[in-house]
């Protein structure tokens, strides 16, 4: 049964002029973004040139990629080949869509024909219980690949052509990154692509974060890791808010991802890659905080074919580094993500994918 709060759009709440967010969005004090100190900016945020990375002989750029993967799990990319006018155009179209009247946007509401929640479409993320703290964002979520899995009824015409072109372009970015990651482990370029399959899935998430009267009380998007092999993000060119949980000598701390230079993209490692690489590459926990300014983003999640077995690659398992994750179907993992996300849990933990192996953990 659809929860009564499922239809409450955050953009409408924000437009009400309230002095503070309603209690449904307010976090417990220990969970608030400012708990434990304010996130600090990081000057040495990693950037990788994909054009240079495509050259197998460019040792310097390959080393930058490996460093970013090991220390951050995410990095900015330049030289990606996506036309600047396409990036500007799809951001403008995104802003135009979210600024439409609510009744127009609700033509694409994330409901089944029977009125139940489904991931695709416009609205908020799934609401399961009265106790669930809601995120301060609305979103449009669409399956974009394979093309025959698209549901045109959820596609606003103003975004359709741009999204189709951006899907093809950003897929090339993801594949170039996967090839470089395979080389970083000493394998052939198709190592990870072969495990994803020719009909791997891609989902797009357009997210709108309205201005918030008390940003310190809410999450724009709760802490999570991505349901993907890799994720490609087109971030707001003017307003920051993305933070990553980073490990250093002093322990874990939330660090601001800086506002990227215009027309740069961001790549994030997802849970499926962590499993396939047997934790050679780890998916970073990240979140979004709000401000008194609106913010938008477009995120593309690249996933394996649903029938594929998701498991550590046998080439990355041996006596010194046993398998750290059990085998399951990619579809099982993807379906479990929505349950885990609603509870604020990591899918790896919710589905009990990790193998309790002390030797594996100590060698990680």
N, C-alpha and C positions, 0 to 999 in steps of 0.2 A: 504494500500500500504506500502511496506517495505521501511523504511527510508534509505536514501543513506548512512548513517553512521553505519547501523546495521552490516555490514560486516567488519568493521574496528577492528581488533584484537589488544588489548592493548599490548600484548607480541611483536607484530611486531613493534608497535610504539616505545616501549622501546628499541628495538634492533637497532633503527636508530641512536643512539648516539646524540640525540638532547640535547642542554644545559638546556632545560626546557620543560615541557609537553605542547602540543598544546593547544590552547585556549578552545577547546571543553571539556577539563578536569579541567580547572582552575576555582576555586571557587571565588565568590565575597569575598572581604577582610573580611567582617564581618562574613562570614560562614566558614572561613578556620580553620583547626584544632588547630592553635595556637591562634585564636581570644579569648580574655578573659583570656589568661594565658595558660601555658603548663599544660597538664594533670599530676597529681601527682600519684606516686606509692602508693599503699595501702598495708601495711604490714600484716594486719589481714584479708587476703582474706579467705573466708570460704571454708572448705573442709569437706566432709561427707563420711563416710565409709559405702558403701551400704551393705556390709556383716553384719556389726553390726546393720544397720538400719532395716534389715529384721527380727531382733529379737524384737518382740513387747515389751519385758521387758526392752530394753535398753533405759532408759529414757534420759540418757545423750546425746546419738547420735540423738534421736528424737528432743531434745531441740536445738541441733546444726542445724538441718535441718530447724526447724521453724524460728530460728534466721536468717539463710541465706535467707529464703523466704521473711521474713518481711523486711530485711534491704538491700538486694541486688537483689533478684529475679533471681540469678544465683549462681552456686557454683561448685567447683571441686569435682569429685568423685573418691574414691579409692575403692578397694574391689569389683569391678564391674564384675569380672569373665571373661572379654574378654582376650583371650590369647595374651601375649606380642608379639609373633611372627606374629599374625594376624594384630595387630596394626602397627608394623614395616613394614610388607609386603604390606599393602594397602597404606601406605604413600610412600613407595618406588615406587610402581606401579603408584601412582598419579604423582609423580615427573617425572617418565619415560614418561607418557602420555603427559604431558605439554611440555616436551622437544623434542617431535617429530617434524618433519617438518610440517609446517602449512597445506600443501596439504593433509597430512595423517589425521590430526585432523579434517579437514573440511569434511571428509567422514561422520562425525557425527554431522554436522552443525544443529543448531536449526531452521530448516525450515520445513514447510509442503510440501507435494508433489507439491503444487501450488507455492512454493517459498515464502510463507508468514512466519512471525515470529511465533514460538510457544515456550512455556517455555522449553520443553524438548530438550536436545541436547547440543552441544558445540558452544560457541560463547560468546557474551556479553549479558547483560540484555537488555530488550526492550527499543528501542529508539523511542520516539513519535514526538519530535519537534526539531527544530534547536536551541532552547533556552535551552534545557535540558543539564545540566552539567553531563558529563559521569564519571562513576567510573573507577578507575585505576585497573581493574581486568578482567580476562577472567574466564569462568566457564563452567563446564559440569553438567547439571541438569537432573536428571533421576527420574522417578517414579519407586519405588522398591517394594512397597506393595500396594494392594494385587498383588500376583505374576502374575495373569492373566491380569493385567493392564500394565505390562511391555511392552516396545517397543524395542525388541532386536536390531533393526537397529541403535539405539543410544548407544548401549553398546559396548565399545571397548573390544575385547576378552581378553586383558591383565588384565582388571579389573573385568571381569564378575564373575569368581569363587570367588575371594576375596570379592567382593561386596555382593554377595549372602550370604556368611558366615557372613560377618560383619553386614548385615541387620538383620539377625536372632539374633545375639548376642546383638546388640545395642537395638533391640526391647525389649529384656529382661530387659535391663537397664532401659529403659523408663517405662516399666510396674512396676518395683520395686519402682521407684520413685513415680509413680502415686498412688501405694498402700500406700506408706508412707505418701504422702500428704493427702490422705483420712483419715488416722489414725490421722494426725495432727489436723484435724478439728472435730475429734470425731466420724467419720463414719466408716463403714465396709470397708475392703480393696478394694472391687470391686466397690466402689461408683463412682469414675471417670471412671474406665474402662468400666462399664456398659453404661455410657453416650457416650463413644467413639465408642463402638461397636466392634464386632469380626472382621469386615473387614474395620477397620480404615485405612486411607491412610498414606503412608510414602514416602516422596521425599528426594532424596540425592542431595547435592550440593557440588561438588568438585570445589574449587576456587583457582586460581593462581594469586598472586599479584606480578607483575614483579618489579625489582628494579626501583626506581623513581629518576630522577635527582634533583627534587625539591619537596620533600615530603610535605613541608609546604603549598603547593598550591592546593593539591588535597585530595579527599577521596579515600581510597581503596574501601570502601563500605560506602555509605551514611548512616546517622542515620536512624534507623528503629526499629520496634518491629517485632517479628516473627509470621508468619502464621502457628501456631502450638498450640497444647496443651502443649507439652514440646518439646524441641530441645536438641539433644545430639551432642556435637561437639568433634571432634578429631582435635586438634590444632597442628600447627607446633611446633615441640619439641625444636626448637632453636631460632626462631624469633617471637617476640611479635608484637602487633599492634591492638589487640582488646581493645576497651575502652567502658565503661558503664557510662551512665549519672546517677550519684548518688545524692540523696537528703540527706543533713545533716543540722545541725543547721545554717550553713552559706549560705544555699541555694543549688542550683544545681551546680554540677561541673563534668567534665569529669575525670574519674579515669582509669588508666591503669589496665587491667587484666594482672597479671603477667604471664610470661612463666611458664606453669605448669611443675611439675615433669614428667619425661618421663613415658608414659603409663597411665597417669591420663586422665580422660575425663571431659568435662564441660557440665553441664546441665543448660538450660535457660528456664524460664517460657515464654509461648507464649500467644498471644492475646486470643485464644480460652479458655485457662484456666482462664484468667482474667474474661471473660464473665461467664463461667460455675460456677466459685467460687464467683460470684458477688463481685469481687474485693477484696476478702479475700487474694488472691495472685495476684500480679500485674506483667505485662510483662515489663521488663526493656528496655528502649531505649539504643541501642548500635550502634557502628560504628567501622570501621577498618581504621587505618591510615597506611601510607606506610613508607618505609625507602629505603636505598640504597642496601638492600638485598632482594632476592626473598623470598616469603612466601607462604605457602599452607595450606589449611584446608579442612576437610570433615565434612559436617553438615547434620544431619538427622532430618527432620521435621515430627513429629507425629501428625496426624490430625484425626478428627472424620469421621465416615462414611458420605459421601456427602449428603445423604438424611435426616440425623438427624437434628432435630431442635436444634439450638445453642441458649441457653438462660441461665440465672441464675438458678441454682438448687433451686427448691421450698423450700428445707430444709434450704437454706441460705437467704431466703427472709422473712421478717416480718415487723411489724409496725415501729420498730426502725431502720431497715435497708431495705428500699424498693428496688425493682429491679432497678439496675443501668444501665441495658442494655436491649434493646428491642430484641424480638425473630426474628431470621432469619435462613435460611437454611445454613448448614455448607458449601455447595457448593457455595452459593451466597457470603459468606464471602471469601472463597478461591479465587473465580474468581475476586472479588473486590480488592484483595491484589495486583494483577499485575498492575491494573490501579493506585492504590494509590502509589505503590513503584516507578513507573515511574515518578510520580509527586513529590516524596519526602515527601508524607504525610503518616500518620498512618492510617491503614485500619479502625480502630474504628471511626476516625474522617471523613474519606472520605465517608464511608457508613452511617454516622450519626447514629451509633449504640448506643451511649450513651444517656441515658434519663436525661433530665435537671431537676434534682430533688435536691433542695437545702438541704433537710433533709438527703438524701442519701449521698450527698457529705460531709456534716458536720460530719456524723457518720463514714466516711470511715477511 
